[in-house]
Amino acid sequence: MQRRGSAERPKVETRGALAQMSEDVVKALTGVWRDATQLTAFLGEVTAAFARYEQALVTNDVAVLNATFRDDPRTLRYGVGENLYGADEIKAFRGARSPVGLARTCSRTVITTYGRDFAVASTLFHRASSPSKVGRQMQTWVRFDEGWRVVAAHVSLIDEPAGTLP
Protein backbone atom coordinates (compact mmCIF):
# COMPACT_ATOMS: atom_id res chain seq x y z
CA MET A 1 0.00 0.00 0.00
CA GLN A 2 1.48 3.34 -1.03
CA ARG A 3 1.37 6.17 1.47
CA ARG A 4 1.34 9.91 0.85
CA GLY A 5 4.85 11.07 0.12
CA SER A 6 5.91 7.80 -1.52
CA ALA A 7 7.86 8.22 -4.72
CA GLU A 8 5.27 6.64 -6.95
CA ARG A 9 1.69 5.41 -6.52
CA PRO A 10 -0.06 3.08 -8.97
CA LYS A 11 -2.75 4.62 -11.15
CA VAL A 12 -6.09 2.86 -10.67
CA GLU A 13 -9.42 4.03 -12.04
CA THR A 14 -11.84 5.08 -9.31
CA ARG A 15 -15.57 5.60 -9.55
CA GLY A 16 -18.59 6.71 -7.60
CA ALA A 17 -18.60 8.85 -4.51
CA LEU A 18 -15.03 7.91 -3.62
CA ALA A 19 -13.79 9.47 -6.84
CA GLN A 20 -15.44 12.74 -5.78
CA MET A 21 -13.78 12.88 -2.36
CA SER A 22 -10.47 14.45 -1.57
CA GLU A 23 -7.64 12.02 -0.95
CA ASP A 24 -7.43 13.08 2.70
CA VAL A 25 -11.15 12.30 3.26
CA VAL A 26 -10.76 8.87 1.63
CA LYS A 27 -7.74 8.19 3.83
CA ALA A 28 -9.69 9.17 6.95
CA LEU A 29 -12.67 6.96 6.03
CA THR A 30 -10.90 3.90 4.70
CA GLY A 31 -7.35 4.02 6.02
CA VAL A 32 -5.97 3.81 2.48
CA TRP A 33 -5.22 6.25 -0.28
CA ARG A 34 -7.71 6.50 -3.13
CA ASP A 35 -5.38 4.88 -5.64
CA ALA A 36 -5.38 1.71 -3.55
CA THR A 37 -9.04 1.24 -4.56
CA GLN A 38 -9.67 -1.85 -6.73
CA LEU A 39 -6.34 -3.56 -6.14
CA THR A 40 -6.54 -6.47 -8.57
CA ALA A 41 -5.40 -9.27 -6.25
CA PHE A 42 -7.90 -8.35 -3.56
CA LEU A 43 -10.71 -7.86 -6.07
CA GLY A 44 -10.04 -11.41 -7.28
CA GLU A 45 -10.22 -12.77 -3.73
CA VAL A 46 -13.55 -11.08 -2.99
CA THR A 47 -14.98 -12.08 -6.37
CA ALA A 48 -14.09 -15.72 -5.67
CA ALA A 49 -15.67 -15.51 -2.20
CA PHE A 50 -18.80 -13.93 -3.70
CA ALA A 51 -19.01 -16.69 -6.35
CA ARG A 52 -18.62 -19.37 -3.65
CA TYR A 53 -21.43 -17.76 -1.67
CA GLU A 54 -23.69 -17.54 -4.73
CA GLN A 55 -23.14 -21.23 -5.52
CA ALA A 56 -23.89 -22.15 -1.91
CA LEU A 57 -27.02 -20.01 -1.98
CA VAL A 58 -28.60 -21.70 -5.00
CA THR A 59 -27.61 -25.21 -3.81
CA ASN A 60 -28.61 -24.55 -0.18
CA ASP A 61 -25.15 -25.42 1.15
CA VAL A 62 -25.93 -24.17 4.65
CA ALA A 63 -22.41 -24.85 5.99
CA VAL A 64 -20.83 -22.59 3.35
CA LEU A 65 -23.57 -19.97 3.76
CA ASN A 66 -22.95 -19.85 7.51
CA ALA A 67 -19.18 -19.76 7.10
CA THR A 68 -19.44 -16.85 4.65
CA PHE A 69 -21.01 -14.56 7.23
CA ARG A 70 -18.82 -13.35 10.11
CA ASP A 71 -19.57 -15.36 13.26
CA ASP A 72 -20.21 -12.31 15.40
CA PRO A 73 -23.21 -10.87 17.26
CA ARG A 74 -22.73 -7.61 15.30
CA THR A 75 -23.20 -9.24 11.88
CA LEU A 76 -26.46 -8.14 10.23
CA ARG A 77 -28.64 -9.46 7.44
CA TYR A 78 -31.77 -7.60 6.37
CA GLY A 79 -33.78 -9.90 4.14
CA VAL A 80 -36.93 -9.65 2.08
CA GLY A 81 -39.07 -10.62 5.07
CA GLU A 82 -36.73 -10.70 8.05
CA ASN A 83 -34.25 -8.57 9.98
CA LEU A 84 -31.50 -10.74 11.44
CA TYR A 85 -29.13 -9.49 14.12
CA GLY A 86 -26.07 -11.58 14.86
CA ALA A 87 -24.65 -14.78 13.46
CA ASP A 88 -26.97 -16.96 15.56
CA GLU A 89 -30.12 -15.46 14.04
CA ILE A 90 -28.63 -15.70 10.54
CA LYS A 91 -27.72 -19.36 11.08
CA ALA A 92 -31.20 -20.14 12.42
CA PHE A 93 -32.76 -18.52 9.34
CA ARG A 94 -30.49 -20.51 7.01
CA GLY A 95 -31.31 -23.76 8.79
CA ALA A 96 -35.07 -23.21 8.57
CA ARG A 97 -35.20 -21.89 4.98
CA SER A 98 -36.85 -24.05 2.33
CA PRO A 99 -34.39 -25.47 -0.22
CA VAL A 100 -37.04 -25.20 -2.98
CA GLY A 101 -36.95 -22.47 -5.63
CA LEU A 102 -33.51 -21.06 -4.89
CA ALA A 103 -32.22 -20.92 -8.46
CA ARG A 104 -31.62 -17.39 -9.69
CA THR A 105 -29.78 -15.43 -12.33
CA CYS A 106 -27.58 -12.53 -11.28
CA SER A 107 -26.98 -9.40 -13.34
CA ARG A 108 -25.27 -6.05 -13.00
CA THR A 109 -22.95 -7.41 -10.32
CA VAL A 110 -20.50 -4.81 -9.07
CA ILE A 111 -17.74 -5.72 -6.62
CA THR A 112 -15.53 -2.91 -5.38
CA THR A 113 -12.58 -3.20 -3.04
CA TYR A 114 -11.37 -0.32 -0.92
CA GLY A 115 -7.82 -1.17 -0.03
CA ARG A 116 -6.84 -4.66 1.07
CA ASP A 117 -9.46 -5.51 3.67
CA PHE A 118 -12.83 -3.95 2.75
CA ALA A 119 -15.21 -4.52 -0.15
CA VAL A 120 -18.82 -4.07 -1.22
CA ALA A 121 -20.64 -6.51 -3.51
CA SER A 122 -23.93 -5.54 -5.16
CA THR A 123 -26.03 -7.53 -7.59
CA LEU A 124 -29.49 -7.76 -9.08
CA PHE A 125 -31.12 -11.17 -9.34
CA HIS A 126 -34.12 -12.75 -11.05
CA ARG A 127 -35.99 -15.95 -10.27
CA ALA A 128 -38.20 -17.82 -12.73
CA SER A 129 -40.76 -18.16 -9.95
CA SER A 130 -41.10 -14.35 -9.73
CA PRO A 131 -40.87 -13.10 -13.33
CA SER A 132 -42.17 -9.59 -12.58
CA LYS A 133 -39.77 -8.98 -9.66
CA VAL A 134 -36.13 -8.04 -9.39
CA GLY A 135 -34.07 -8.82 -6.32
CA ARG A 136 -31.35 -6.57 -5.03
CA GLN A 137 -28.50 -7.76 -2.83
CA MET A 138 -25.72 -5.77 -1.21
CA GLN A 139 -23.00 -7.20 1.00
CA THR A 140 -20.24 -5.59 3.00
CA TRP A 141 -17.15 -7.82 3.07
CA VAL A 142 -14.18 -7.52 5.44
CA ARG A 143 -11.01 -9.58 5.32
CA PHE A 144 -10.16 -11.19 8.66
CA ASP A 145 -7.39 -13.65 9.56
CA GLU A 146 -9.72 -16.50 8.50
CA GLY A 147 -10.51 -14.86 5.15
CA TRP A 148 -13.20 -12.65 3.60
CA ARG A 149 -16.50 -12.57 5.52
CA VAL A 150 -19.79 -10.74 5.09
CA VAL A 151 -20.44 -8.44 8.05
CA ALA A 152 -23.63 -6.80 6.73
CA ALA A 153 -26.08 -7.71 3.99
CA HIS A 154 -29.34 -6.38 2.61
CA VAL A 155 -31.69 -8.27 0.30
CA SER A 156 -34.83 -6.74 -1.15
CA LEU A 157 -37.37 -7.57 -3.84
CA ILE A 158 -39.17 -4.95 -5.92
CA ASP A 159 -41.41 -4.87 -8.96
CA GLU A 160 -39.35 -5.04 -12.14
CA PRO A 161 -39.09 -1.47 -13.48
CA ALA A 162 -40.92 -1.02 -16.80
CA GLY A 163 -38.84 -1.89 -19.85
CA THR A 164 -36.09 -3.74 -17.98
CA LEU A 165 -37.22 -7.37 -18.01
CA PRO A 166 -34.28 -9.67 -18.80
C-alpha positions, 0 to 999 in steps of 0.5 A, spaced: 500 500 500 502 506 497 502 512 502 502 519 501 509 522 500 511 515 496 515 516 490 510 513 486 503 510 486 499 506 482 494 509 477 487 505 478 481 508 475 476 510 481 468 511 480 462 513 484 462 517 490 469 515 492 472 518 486 469 525 488 472 525 495 479 528 496 484 524 498 485 526 505 477 524 506 478 517 503 484 516 507 480 518 513 474 513 512 478 507 509 485 508 512 488 507 504 489 512 499 484 512 493 489 509 488 489 503 492 481 502 490 480 496 486 487 492 487 486 487 482 489 481 487 484 483 492 478 484 487 479 477 485 479 474 492 472 477 494 470 475 487 471 468 488 468 468 495 462 472 492 461 466 487 462 461 492 457 464 496 452 464 490 453 457 488 452 455 496 445 459 496 442 456 489 444 449 492 442 450 499 449 449 502 448 451 509 455 450 511 458 454 506 452 460 507 454 460 515 461 460 514 461 466 509 457 470 514 462 473 520 460 469 526 459 475 530 453 478 534 454 484 530 453 481 523 447 483 520 442 481 514 436 484 512 432 480 508 426 480 504 421 478 510 426 478 516 431 482 519 437 478 522 441 481 528 447 476 529 450 470 526 446 466 531 439 469 528 442 468 521 444 461 522 437 459 524 434 462 518 439 458 514 437 452 517 429 453 517 429 456 509 426 451 504 431 449 499 425 449 494 426 455 488 432 457 490 435 458 483 436 465 480 440 469 475 444 474 477 446 481 473 449 487 474 454 485 479 459 490 481 464 488 486 468 494 489 474 493 493 477 499 498 484 497 499 486 490 502 481 488 507 474 492 505 469 490 499 462 491 497 458 486 492 452 488 489 447 484 484 441 484 481 437 477 481 431 474 477 428 468 479 423 464 474 418 463 480 417 471 480 418 473 473 415 480 474 420 482 480 427 483 481 431 482 487 437 486 489 442 484 494 448 488 497 453 485 501 459 488 505 465 484 506 471 484 510 477 480 510 479 477 517 485 472 519 480 466 517 478 470 510 473 474 507 467 474 511 460 478 510 459 483 516 452 486 513 447 484 507 441 487 505 436 483 500 430 486 497 425 484 492 421 490 488 417 490 482 421 489 475 421 497 473 418 497 466 422 496 460 427 492 464 425 485 463 431 480 462 
